[in-house]
């Protein structure tokens, strides 16, 4: 299997909403974002799939060395073989990849966040930096687009956190800020035991309102000159925001299930943004 086939399979197998936006890109940009996304999946899977923290930490350490070697001209992993030809044309720097790894390392060392400011630092590494790289690959021409990409990445990550509350709690990780849990009177053991309440619903509505505000702020930050180039990001925003509305419509029934959109619906939302330029 070639490195290109490997990253293609890795991206497609994830079932992620991001994959549907990639389909509309020109071949070179599609190859670059697919390889970068496959890298993100590889390091994220270390945290999600390896149950022994010391083994996961060692594996992430291996990835840090692999990134250093790859940028020194000696990649060994298929993902890095696929990604390296695109790093110079699209301005993908080693610091970007190291930041993603650092975010995954935080998952091994930190399972709670005292407040939103602390959570936002984590989101910057695992989502904001990813948004920054994606914007470059999509064809960013205006420096101001970076701020849009970081804000949109934060909106995506907050949507993920809302969707995955139950799943994450079962893994021992709670991303809802502790001070906000306390404000709404929701205890960690209620999340772990999948206990719904009006208090939980109120807490989740607060999180969803924040996420919607982040989407609005991100869209307001996107320069008009880059709107056409950044259509793939806008496709993802359409898909993710629709998912957020589905979660809201369910009454935030996220503790016992993972709410998702069908592949056909994701493709429709992506096509609508591509063809009509609207959500």
N, C-alpha and C positions, 0 to 999 in steps of 0.2 A: 504493500500500500504506500502510495506517495505521500509526502507531507501535506500536499494540497487536499488529497482525498481524506486524510486523517482529520484535518481541521474542519472540513466540510461535514463529515459524519458527526464530529463532536458538537458542532453548532446545531445541526439539524436534530440530533438526538435529544437535545436539551428541551425542545418544544417551546423555547422562549419566544415571547412576543417580539424580541429584537430580530429574530431570524426573518420574520415576515417583511420587515423594513429593508433588510439587506437585498431581497430579491429584486428590488427596483433600481439598484445601483448599477453603474457601468462595470464591466468585468474587473478592471484593476482595483477600483475602490471596493468592490464586493469581496475580492480576494483578500484585501488588506483588513477589512473589518471582520471578516470571517476568521482570519488567523488571530487577530487580537482578541476577539470574543472567545475563541477556543482557549487561548492562554488564560483568560479570566475564569473560564469554567474549570480548567485544570487545577488552578490554585484554590478556587472556592470548593471544589470537590474534596480536596485534602481535609478541610475542616469538617465538611458534612459527612464524609464517608469513613474516615479513620477514627475509630473510637478511642484509641489510646493517645492522649494529648502529647506524650513525649515522642511517639512515632510521627504524629502530625507535625510537630515542631521541627523534627529532623527533616521531614519531607519539604517543608517550606524553606528550611535552610538550604536544602539541595536546589530548590528553584532559584533562590537568590544567587547561588554560585553559577547556575545555568545561565541566568540573565547576564551576569558579568562576563562569562565565557563567550556567550553569543555576540555580545557587543565588542568583544575582542577578536571576533572572527572565527570562533570555534563552537558553534551550536551543536548539541547532541540530540536534543528532543525533537520529534517531528514538528511540534508546534513552533518551536523557535526557528527551525529550518524554513517553515512556511512564512513566518512573520518577518524575519530579518530583511528580505529584499524590499519590504515596504517601509522600513523604519526611516530611511533617509528621505524618500519622496514625500512622505506625509508627516515628517517631524515627530515621529514616535521615539521618545528618549528613554534611556534606561531608568531614569527617575520615575517615569510614569509606571513602568512595570513593577519597580520596587515598592511604590506606594500601594499598589493593589495587593502585593504580598504582605506588606505591613498591616493593611486592613484585615487580612485573613489571620494574621498573627494575633491581632487584638481579640478576635473571636475565641482564641485558645486561652487568653489570659484574662478576659473581662466578660462577664455574663450579665452584668447590670450596668445601667447608666443613671447617675444621680439626677441629671437634668438634660434638657434639650441641647444645651450648648455642648455638653460632653458627647451626646449622641451625634451631633452634627459633625464633630471632628472625625468620628468613625465613618459616617456617610461620605465625607469628603474623600476619604481614601478608597472606599469600595465602590463609589458611584460617581462622585464629582470628577475625579481624575479620569474615570472611564468615559464620562461625558465629554471631557476636554479632548481626549484622544479621538473619540468618535467624530467630534465636530471637525477636527483637522482632516480626518479621512474623508468626510463628506464633502469637503471643499471650502472650508472657512477662508474668508478673505479679509474680514474685519476683526480686529483685536477684541472688540467689545463682545463678540460672539462667545468668547471664553466664559464670561460671567453668566451668560444665558445657559451655556452647557453645564456649568456647575450647579446652577439653581435647578435645572431640569433633572439632573442626576439625583439631587436631593429629593425632589418630588417623586421620582421613580422609587427611590429607596424607601421613602415613607409609605408608599403604596404597598411595596413588598412586605414591610414590617406589619402593616395592618392585615394584609392577606394571610401572613404566616404566623400570627400570634400563637395559635394553638400548637402548630408544628414545632415552632421554636421553643415554646415552653416545655414540651416533652423532651427536648434535647438539653434542657437546663439553661436556655438562654432567653432572657426577657429584654427586649429592646425598648419597651415603653418606659419613658423616664420615670424614675422612682418618685420624684416630687409630684409628678402628675398623677401617678397611681394613688399616692397618699391624698391628694386633693380630692379625688373622686371616690376615695374609700375602697379601692380595689387592691386586694392582697395577692401576692405572688401565688400562694397555694390555690386560690380560686382559678387562676389561669391554668395551672398545672392539672387541676382536677376538672377542668372544662366546665366551670360553673358560671352560667349566664345570670345576669342581674341587670336591673335598671342602671345601677352604678357603672357596670361594665359597658353598657350601651352608651352612656353619657361620655365615658372616657374615650371610647372609640369614635364617637361623633366629633369630639374635640380633635382627635388625631386626623380624621378625614377632612375636617374644615381647614386644618393647617396644610394638609397636602394640596387641597384645591387652591389655597392662597399661593402656595409655592408654584403650582402650574401657571397661575395668572401672572405671577411676578416673572417667571422665566420667559413666558411669551412676550411680555412687555419689554424684556431686555434684548430680544433678538433684533438685530439691525435689519432694516428692510432690504439692504443690499445683499444679505446672506440668506434671506428667507427661502429662496428657490434651492440653494445648495443644501440647506439644512432640512429639506423635506423628509429625509429618513427619520430624523429626530422627532419631527412633528407627527409622523406616522406612529412612532412609538408612544408619543404623548397621547394621541387619540386612543390607541389601544389600552394604555395603562389607565387613562382617566375613565374610559368606559368600564374597565374592570372595577375601579374604585366606586363608580356609581352602582354597579351590580352588587358589590359588597354592602353598600349603604341600603340598597333596596331589600337585601336579605335580612336587614335588622342586625347586621354585623354577626352573622352566624359563622364565625371563623374559628371557633375553638375546637370543633369536632370535624371540620372538613376544610378542604382547600378549594375556594371558589375560583373558577377559571372560565375564560371565554373559549368557545370552540375554535379550532383552526380555521374553519371557513369564515367565521365572524372576524377573526383577526385579519385575515386576508382581505375581506371586504373593507374593513376600516382603513387598512393600509392603502388599498387601491383608491378609495374615496379621497384620501388626502393627496395621493399622487395625481389623480385625474382632475379632481375638482378643487383641490387646495383648501378643503375645509373639513372640520371634525364632523 
